[in-house]
Amino acid sequence: MPLAAKPSPGTPTPATISRWADTHQYSVAALVWQAETGNITAKLSRPDHPDVFAKHCAEDPLDEAERLSWLHGRFPSPAIVDYAQYDDGYLLATLAMPGESAVSERWRREPRLAAAAVGEGLARLHSLDPSECLFDSPAWITDDIGDTVAILHGDPCAPNTLLGDDGTFAGIVDLPLLGPGDPWADLAIASWSLEWNFGPGFEAEFFAAYGVAPDEERCRHYRTMWE
């Protein structure tokens, strides 16, 4: 399965996105992300209107729509614009948030700032009250070994963190797995993803921003489960 990345040049715009954009008088500014599952996200623009990110999904994104609806207003995350089903797939549209992905060209040039922002964002997310969470734990966590429960992102890889112009945390995206669990599940995968996206050597900034020392045993436990 290919890794998530910006779609290669020449990737066609999914018909679901084109149809939604035409109906709402938006134009497709760019295809910005292609997930491992093949889901494609596009940035849409319209004069005198806020930008929208529209994600084509082969499978029903109801889980993400429900989680976004719950989280928005509690935490920096996208607001839903629309959720639609078509003959050839589904579409989830959200308002654009200020900031850029931690793996944008700009922040790839400053990976220490990006790593710290990822850690800051998870620390803030994990500070929410897990007793208020309405959802199940991320399905990939089959053996939760922690004594502490937090609200997890569930897919906390670096691309899912947004940074503001000053390099600090601005928000999170891509949330179909949000749910309660051991915070080390998020920490293990987020810190691991720094090496995939920036190369080795940036975990120190991540853990310092989060406020904990690395725990190799817990990280190894959840990384094995993720694989």
C-alpha positions in Angstrom: 0.0 0.0 0.0 1.5 3.4 -0.9 2.2 5.9 1.8 0.0 8.9 2.2 1.4 11.9 0.2 0.5 14.7 -2.1 -1.0 13.2 -5.2 1.4 12.8 -8.1 1.1 15.2 -11.1 -1.7 14.2 -13.5 -3.9 12.6 -10.8 -7.5 13.1 -11.9 -9.9 15.0 -9.6 -12.5 12.5 -8.3 -15.9 12.9 -9.8 -17.4 13.4 -6.4 -15.3 16.4 -5.7 -15.8 17.9 -9.2 -19.6 17.4 -8.9 -19.8 19.1 -5.5 -17.5 22.0 -6.6 -19.7 22.6 -9.7 -22.9 22.5 -7.7 -21.6 25.0 -5.1 -19.8 27.2 -7.7 -16.3 26.4 -6.3 -13.2 25.6 -8.4 -10.6 23.0 -7.6 -7.5 24.9 -6.6 -5.3 21.8 -6.0 -5.3 18.2 -5.0 -3.5 18.3 -1.7 -3.4 14.8 -0.2 -3.9 11.1 -1.0 -4.3 8.7 1.8 -3.1 5.1 2.0 -6.7 4.1 1.3 -6.8 6.1 -1.9 -9.1 8.8 -0.5 -8.2 12.2 -2.1 -8.5 15.6 -0.6 -8.8 18.8 -2.7 -8.7 22.5 -1.9 -11.6 24.3 -3.4 -11.9 28.1 -3.8 -14.7 30.6 -4.7 -14.4 34.4 -4.8 -15.5 36.1 -1.6 -16.1 32.8 0.1 -13.8 30.8 2.5 -11.8 28.0 1.1 -13.1 24.5 1.5 -11.3 21.1 1.7 -13.3 18.3 0.1 -12.3 14.7 0.7 -13.4 12.0 -1.7 -14.0 8.7 0.2 -14.6 5.3 -1.3 -16.2 4.2 2.0 -18.7 6.1 4.2 -16.9 8.8 6.3 -19.7 8.9 8.8 -17.3 8.1 11.7 -15.1 11.1 10.9 -18.1 13.4 10.3 -19.5 12.5 13.8 -16.1 13.0 15.4 -15.6 16.3 13.7 -19.0 17.5 14.8 -18.3 16.6 18.4 -14.7 18.0 18.5 -15.2 21.3 16.7 -15.8 23.9 19.3 -13.9 21.9 22.0 -10.5 21.9 20.1 -8.9 23.5 17.0 -10.3 21.2 14.3 -12.2 21.7 11.0 -15.9 22.7 10.8 -18.1 20.5 8.6 -19.6 22.1 5.5 -21.2 19.1 3.9 -21.4 15.3 4.0 -22.8 13.8 0.8 -23.2 10.4 -0.9 -22.9 9.9 -4.6 -23.2 6.8 -6.9 -19.4 6.6 -7.1 -18.4 7.5 -3.5 -18.8 9.9 -0.6 -17.7 13.4 0.1 -16.8 15.2 3.3 -16.3 18.9 3.0 -14.8 21.1 5.8 -13.9 24.8 6.1 -10.2 25.5 5.7 -8.4 26.3 8.9 -5.6 28.8 9.3 -2.1 27.2 9.0 -0.2 24.6 7.0 0.4 20.9 7.5 3.5 20.1 9.5 4.9 18.3 6.3 4.3 21.2 3.9 7.4 22.5 2.1 7.8 25.3 4.5 7.8 23.2 7.7 9.9 20.5 6.2 12.7 23.1 6.1 12.2 23.6 9.9 11.5 20.1 11.2 12.4 21.0 14.8 9.6 23.5 15.0 7.2 21.1 13.3 8.1 18.3 15.7 7.5 20.5 18.7 4.1 21.6 17.3 3.0 18.0 16.9 3.9 17.4 20.5 2.2 20.6 21.7 -1.0 19.6 19.8 -1.2 16.2 21.3 -0.6 17.5 24.8 -3.5 19.9 24.4 -5.8 17.2 22.9 -4.9 14.7 25.7 -5.8 17.4 28.2 -9.5 17.2 27.2 -11.8 15.3 29.6 -12.1 11.7 28.2 -15.3 11.1 30.2 -17.0 13.4 27.7 -15.9 11.4 24.6 -18.8 9.6 22.8 -16.7 7.2 20.8 -14.9 3.9 21.0 -11.2 3.5 21.2 -9.3 3.5 17.9 -9.8 0.0 16.4 -6.1 -0.6 15.8 -5.4 -0.6 19.6 -6.1 -4.2 20.6 -4.0 -4.2 23.8 -4.2 -1.0 25.7 -1.6 -1.2 28.5 -1.9 2.3 30.0 -3.2 3.3 33.3 -4.1 6.8 32.0 -6.9 7.5 29.6 -7.0 10.4 27.2 -8.9 11.4 24.1 -6.6 10.1 21.3 -6.3 11.4 17.7 -5.9 7.8 16.7 -3.8 8.6 13.5 -1.5 11.2 14.9 1.1 11.2 12.1 2.8 14.5 11.5 0.8 15.4 8.3 -2.4 15.6 10.5 -1.0 18.6 12.5 -1.4 22.2 11.3 1.1 24.9 12.2 0.5 28.6 12.3 2.7 31.2 10.7 4.8 31.4 13.8 5.4 27.7 13.9 3.2 26.9 16.8 0.3 24.4 16.9 -2.8 25.5 15.0 -5.0 22.5 14.7 -5.5 18.8 13.8 -7.2 17.1 10.8 -8.1 13.6 9.6 -10.0 12.3 12.6 -12.0 9.1 11.8 -10.2 7.2 14.7 -10.6 9.8 17.5 -11.4 8.0 20.8 -10.2 7.2 24.3 -7.1 5.2 25.1 -3.6 5.2 26.5 -1.9 8.5 25.4 1.2 6.5 24.6 -0.6 5.0 21.6 -0.6 8.5 20.1 2.8 9.4 21.3 4.3 6.2 19.9 3.0 6.8 16.4 3.4 10.5 16.2 7.1 10.3 17.3 7.7 7.5 14.8 6.1 9.5 12.0 8.7 12.3 12.5 11.3 10.0 11.1 9.2 9.0 8.1 8.6 12.7 7.2 11.7 14.5 8.3 14.4 11.9 8.9 15.9 10.8 12.2 16.7 13.1 15.1 13.6 15.1 16.0 12.0 13.1 18.8 13.6 15.2 21.5 11.7 18.3 20.4 8.5 16.4 20.2 8.6 14.8 23.7 9.9 18.1 25.2 6.9 20.0 23.8 4.5 17.3 25.0 6.2 17.3 28.5 7.3 13.7 29.0 10.4 11.6 28.6 10.4 8.9 25.9 9.2 5.5 27.0 10.8 3.0 24.6 8.8 0.0 25.9 5.4 1.7 25.4 6.5 3.1 22.1 7.6 -0.3 20.9 4.3 -1.9 22.1 2.1 0.5 20.2 4.3 0.7 17.1 4.2 -3.1 16.7 0.4 -3.0 17.0 0.2 -0.2 14.4 2.1 -2.3 11.9 
